[in-house]
Amino acid sequence: MAIENVTPVLWPSGDEVTLRFRVTGRFREEAVGTVRVVPEGQPSEDYPLTFESRTRDDKAVFAAK
């Protein structure tokens, strides 16, 4: 299995960000996980990571808001 970050690099300040990851290989749509964001000089925050969609080439996108 491989995981690739496909989140756009730039976001307008103050907007909610959805982190997206493309998964190739074997995966289960019901799989869940956690993304930990560690901003410089600030405490870390954890966000739930869940299945968002399946791509045409049979890969998956998992997302965390």
N, C-alpha and C positions, 0 to 999 in steps of 0.2 A: 504494500500500500504506500502511496505517496501523497503528501499534503502540500498544496501550494497556496500562498496568500494571494488572493485576487482582489483585494480591497484597493480602491483608488487612493493614490498617494496624498492628494490635497482635498481638504474639506473646509467649507466656510466655518469660521469661528463660531462656536456656540451651537452648531447643528448637531443633532444626534448622528452618530456614526454606526453603520452596520459593517462589521468585520466579516468578510467572506473568504472561505477557503475551498479550493477545488480538490476533491479527493478522487484519486484513481486507484484501480485495483479492487479488491473485495471490500465491501462495506455493507452495513445494514442501515436502512433508512431510519430505524427506530433508535439507533445509537445516539447517545448524548455525551457531552463533555463540558469542559470549562476552559474559557480563555482568561488568562490573567494579564491585565494591563498594568505596567509599572511606569508611571510618568516620572520624569526626573524631578527629584526633590519633593515628591508627593507620595502618599500611601498607595499601595497597589489595590486594584479592584478586580473582582472575579465576575465573569458574565457567562450565562449558560450558552452552550454551543449546540445547535440542533440542525437537523436536516432541513434544507430550504427547497431544493429542486434537483432534478436529474437533467443532465445535459443531453443533447442529441447524440453525442459520441459515448453514451453510457457511463459518464462520470457523474459525480454528485457535487453539489455545492452545499456546504454547511455554513451557518451564519450565527453571529452573536451581535445583539444590539446593546 
